[in-house]
Amino acid sequence: MFRHRKFALVGDRLYTDIRMARDAGAVAVLTLTGETKRAGIADCTENQRPDIVVDDLGEFGRLLKVHVEDVGEDAHRIFRSSRRFFAPPPLPRDCLKADIRSLYPWYRWRALESTFLGYAAYYLVRNNIPVVTKELSGPGDIMAVTAMTYGISKFLMGSVSDRSDARKFLAAGLLLSAVCNFAFGSTSNYYAHLSIWAVNGFAQEWVGRRVDA
C-alpha cells in the first residue's frame, strides 16, 4: 500500500485532477499547460487547491531532480556523521614512557575484560533461539537465514569494524542485537521473525575481527 504523501498526482484541471489528488491524500501538482491559468488558482476551493504549481512538466522534472539531489546530499551527510562517530580515536603523541608503563597493564586488563564480556553477550543474544524452537513456525528457516546474514556481515562488516572505534562499534552491534531480541518477542508473525533475526545475524559481526580472533 502506498503512503499517500509519498506519491504525487500531476494534472492540469483543478476540479478533476487536483480534486482527485487532494481526496486521495497525494501531493497535488498542477501544470499550467491546460485550461487552468495561474490567476484562477486564488479563487478555487480548498479541496481543489494544488500543493505545487509548475508551468510545464519540464519544470516539474527539474524540481524532482533537485529534490533527489537534496536527498542524496542528506544521505551523504548522515554517512559522514556516522563515519566520524565510529572513527578510531587518535593515537596519543605526548605520553611519557613512565606513564605508559604505569597505565598499560590497567588498560590491557580492561580491554581484555571488556572484550570477553562483549563477546559473551553476543553469544547470549544470538544463540537463544533453541529455547523457543517448539513455539516457532519454521525454526530451521530462521536459523538458516541467520547463518547467511551472519556470513555476509562477517565478509563486509569485519573490515569496517577493524577500521572503527571498537568500543563504539561493539556497543552499537550489541544494542542493535538487543533491539532485535525485544522485537522478536513482541510478534508471532513468521515473516517478521525471519526478517528480525536476519538483521540480528547481520549485527553479530560488528564485534570485529580483532576481537573475533
C-alpha positions, 0 to 999 in steps of 0.5 A: 500500500502506498503512503499517500504523501509519498506519491504525487498526482500531476494534472492540469484541471483543478476540479478533476485532477487536483480534486482527485489528488487532494481526496486521495491524500497525494501531493497535488501538482498542477501544470499550467499547460491546460485550461487552468491559468495561474490567476484562477488558482486564488479563487478555487476551493480548498479541496481543489487547491494544488500543493505545487504549481509548475508551468510545464512538466519540464519544470516539474522534472527539474524540481524532482531532480533537485529534490533527489539531489537534496536527498542524496546530499542528506544521505551523504551527510548522515554517512559522514556523521556516522563515519566520524562517530565510529572513527578510531580515536587518535593515537596519543603523541605526548605520553611519557614512557613512565606513564605508559608503563604505569597505565598499560597493564590497567588498560590491557586488563580492561580491554581484555575484560571488556572484550570477553564480556562483549563477546559473551553477550553476543553469544547470549543474544544470538544463540537463544533461539533453541529455547523457543524452537517448539513455539516457532513456525519454521525454526530451521528457516530462521536459523538458516537465514541467520547463518547467511546474514551472519556470513555476509556481515562477517565478509563486509562488516569485519573490515569496517569494524577493524577500521572503527572505534571498537568500543563504539562499534561493539556497543552499537552491534550489541544494542542493535542485537538487543533491539532485535531480541525485544522485537522478536518477542513482541510478534508471532508473525513468521515473516517478521521473525525471519526478517528480525533475526536476519538483521540480528545475524547481520549485527553479530559481526560488528564485534570485529575481527580483532576481537573475533580472533 
